Amino acid sequence: MRAPGRIPLTVACGLLAAAAGQARAAREVAVPLIDYVKQVRIFMPGEGSNGYVVPTSEERAAFSAAATALLSGDVVRAEAALSPYPDFEVLDYRDGPGGASYLVIAEKEPLSHGWGFFFFARKPSRPGLLIEAPHPLADRDSELLAARAVTSLHPAAFLLAGAHRYSDTRSSDMTHTVASAFESVHEVVVTPAHVVLQLHGFSSAAHPGYPDAILSTGTTQPSSQGRQLCDDLVRASLQCALYTGDSYTDLGAQTNVQGAHTRLVAGDGHFLHLETGDSVRDDQGQGDAVIHAIAARWPAQGSQAGCAAGPSQPAHGAWLFGVALAAGLATRPKRQAHPR
């Protein structure tokens, strides 16, 4: 597994001033993240569609280069890296009018590749936290819980996969292949200073007797942060179990490639795999309890904390997709999630 290719945080911060004049090249979009995710998932390659395209090594290298550039606020360099791939673009994105600002690698609809969406916070409130949603559609609405968490927590980065994990037989599952744009960007972003929190979901009906949440480090040894987060969830009146290898073995994440890479780069305890039952994801209050527990475990360090990915400028109300998308939302059949 290759070593992460990101520019070190201290160097990236030092490059921001030079990048400031370039960051206006990206297309501006302002839409609440929950709505953005609801919109783009309509076009994600669904289960059994074979709509996911396995990226070549050259394509993965281009995404690594674009992510590295955006971490230093260099939109021009990121767009140059993506220029051979017209189905992708860099967005100057704001999480709703007046919301948090991000630079984003985004696939243009109708998502003919399914490679994902990658958000880099300009001024994260929690610069040591990365949130990933690798199983949209399949882990039903886990992507929406992740979007709500990102809006509330404002982590350093948010990685959203772009296809159902069973779009094809195996290569579309981001947690079980290294040959993906998702893994390439993950490897660029993660440093020893980060904790990676992956949000997953399972079917409570298909897992009778399972608790509301299962937290794993990807090994049979729970970390101190994992124990503390699980304790916080219990204090919020949710059932939470730590994965130790004795039970819940189908949800232990022991073959998760992002977990393996994070442990290689950052050591044990820096990767957390949180599974929530659909009863949690379907309940606004229980979802809020999960987000509040995460917020308590990683307190905000202020809107100016960490390294800003370029200058923070107001986006000018560019709303994504517009009338055509609204029509698509009304007419497109709902995809079915694979029960887990």
N, C-alpha and C positions, 0 to 999 in steps of 0.2 A: 504494500500500500504506500503510495507516494507521500512525501512529507508535505505539509501545508505550504502554499505558495504566497500567502498574504504578506504584505509589507508590515513589518513590526509596528505596533501601535504608536510608539514614540516617533518613528519616522513618518508614519502616515499623518499624524497630527501636524508635523512640521511642514508637510507639503500643502496644507489646506490653503494657505494664503496665496500660493502660486496658482492653485486651482480655482480660486474664487471667481475669476473673470470668465471661466469656462463653463460653470455649472448651469448657465441659463440655456444651454443647447437642448436640454431634454424637453420633451413634451410635457406640459403641465396638466395634472389631473388632480382634482379635489373631490373626493367622495368618501363617505365613511367606510372604513375597512370592512366591516361586516357586510355592507352592500356590495363592495367590490368583490369579495370572495363569493358571495351568492351569485353574482353576475358571471364571473369567469368559470365557475364550476359547471355552469350549464353547458359549456363548450368542451369540457374535459373529456378525453376519450374514456368511454365507460367500460364496464365489465364485459369481457368477451368481444370487444369491438375491434381488437387488433389495430387500434388507432395510434398506439404509442410507437414512436420511432426511436430505435436505439441510436444514440449519438456516437459518432466516430471519435477516435482519439483527438483528431484535429478540432472537432466541434467542442469537445470537453475542454480542451486547452483554451479555446476562445472564451468560454464561459469563465474559466479561471482567471484569464487576463482581464476580462470585463469586471469581475468581482473585485479583483485586486485594485483596479483603477478606481472603482467607486468607493472603496474604503479610504482612499486618499482624496476623494471629492473630484476626481478627474473624469468628468463626463465625456469630454472629447475623446480621450483615450479609450474609454469604455465603448463608446459608439464606434470607434475605429475597429476595435476587436470584434464587434458584432456585425460590422458592415457586410461581410459575406453572407449574412443570414437575415434576409429582409423580413422574415416572419417574427423577428424580435426587435425590441426597442428599449431605450432607457427612458424612464419616466421621472419627472420631478413631481413627486407624489405627496399629497397632504391628506391626512386621515380626517376628511371632512373640513369644511371651512373653519379656519382657526385651529385645526388639530395638529398633531405631530407631523413632522416633515421627514420624508425618506427619499433616497435615490433607489430606483427599482429596475431590475432586469425583468422585463415582462414579455410574454408571448402574445402576439396579436391574435385576436379571434379570427377564424374559428378554431384555433389551437390545433394545427396540423401535425404537431410534434409531441406535445404533452410533456415538455421538459420542466415546467415549473415557473414560479414567480419568487423573486428574491429581493427582499426589502432591507436596506441598510439605513439605519437611523442617523440623521444628521447630528442630533444632540440627544442621545439616549438618556433616559432617567435611570436606567439600570444597565450600565455599560458592561457589566460582567455576565449578563444573562442573554442567552440565545434561545429562541423558541422555534421549534420545527413541527410541521404538520405533514408527515410523509404519506399518509393514507387518506386523502380526501375521497369522498364518496363511499369507499369501502368501509371505513370506520365512521359510520354515518354521523355527520355534523360535528365530527372532531375538528374539522377545519373551521367551523363557526365558533366553537369554544376557543380555539386558538386565536381567531381574529379578535374576539372579545378580550382575551387575555392581553394581546399585543396592544390594543387600544388603551387598556387600563394601565398596563405595566410599562409600556414603551421601552422594550429591550433594545440591545445593540443591533440585533438583526432578527428577521423572521423569514424562514425558508418554508415555502408552500409547494408541495409536489403538484405536478400538472396533469396527472392521469390516475384512474382507478388502478389499484395495485394488481388487479386481475384483468387489466386491459388485454394483456397477452399472458402466456403461461407463467413467466417468471421475471423477465427483464424489466417489466413496468413496476415492480415492487421496489421502491427506493431503498428500503431497509435491507435488501438482500442482493444488491448489485453495486459494485464499485464503478461500473461503466455507465454513469449517469451524470447529467449536468448537476443534479441535486447534490451528489456526493462530491463533485468537483468544487462546487461553491462552498459546501460544508468544510472541506479541507482547507480552503483559503481563509475562511473566517475564524475557525477555532484556534485559540491559543491557550496556554496554561492559565491565563487569567479568566477564562470563561467557564460557565456551567451551561451545558446543553440540556434543555428540557424538551423532550418530545412528547406531544400530546396525541394519544391514541384513544380508541373506543372499542368496546365489545358489546355484544348483545346479551342483555341480562336474561332473556328468555332462553337463549342457547347455552347459558352458563348458570344453571340453578345452583344456589348455595354460595355463589361468589359474592364478595363484598362490593361496596359501591366503587371502590378504587383499589388498584394494585400498583404498587410502586417498585420498580426494579432498577438496578444499576447496570443491568446486562450481565451481571455475575450473580453468584449465590451469596455474596457478601454485601449486605446493605451498608451504605455510607452513612456518616453522621448527618449530612444534610438530608438524605433520604428519610432517615428515621425522624428527624425533626419535622420535615414536611408532612409525613404520614401522621405524626402526632398532632400537627396543626389541623389536618383534615378531620381527625377524630374529635378534636375540640370544637370543630364546626358542625358536629353531629352527623358526620359521614363515616361510614365503615371504611377502613383502610387497612390493607395487609401489605407487608413487605415481602418481596419475593426472596426466598432463601433456597429454592430448588426442591423443597419438600412438597409443594402443592402449586396449583395455578401454572403448571409448567408450559402450557400453550401460550402464556402471556408474559414469559420471563425475559424476552428480548436477548437471549444469549447468542444469537447469530446476527444481531443487528450490526450492520457495517459502520454506521455512524458512531455507535457505541464503541466498537473496536478501535476506530480511528481516534476518538476522543480520549480513550484510555491511553493510547499510544502517545499522544501529544501532550495531554494534560495530566495524566495519571488517574488512579482510581478516585471515584467520588465526583467526577466532573460531568458524568452523563447520567441523566435520570429519565426513565421511561415510565410515563404515567398513563395507565389505562383507566378509563372511567366507563361505567355501565351506561347504557342509553337512558336509564332512569335519571341519571345525573345530568346528562347532556340535554334531556328534554325539559328539565326543570330550571327555570330562570334562577331561582333562589339557590339551588344546589350548585349550579354553574358559577354563580357569584361567590359562593363559599370556597370553591376551588381556587378562583382567581385571588380572593382575599388571602387565602393561605399562602399562595405563591408570593404575593406582595409582602406579607409579613416575614417570609423567610429571606427575601432579597429586598431590603428596603430601598426606596428611591434615594438617589444621590443628588437630586436636583436636575433641572432641565438643561443645565450647562455641563453636567457631568460627562466624563469620558471624552472621546474624540468625535468631533462633529464631522460627518461625511459631507464636507463642502459647506458653502454659505447657506444660512437659513433665510430664504426669501419667501414671501407669500405667494402661493399659487393663486391663479385668478379664476377660480370657480369653473374649471373645465370638467364637466361631468361625463363619465365614461359611457360609451355605447349609445346613450340617448334613446330616441323613440324606437329605433330598430331593435335594440336589445329588449326594451319593454315588450315589444310584440313577441320576441322570441321567448321571453319568460312566460308569456301567457299561453303559447301554443306548443312549446317543446315538451314531450313526454318526460315525466320524472324518472330518473334512473333508480334502479333498485340497488341497495347496498348488499354486499355479500355478508351473510351472517357469520359472526365470529364468536 
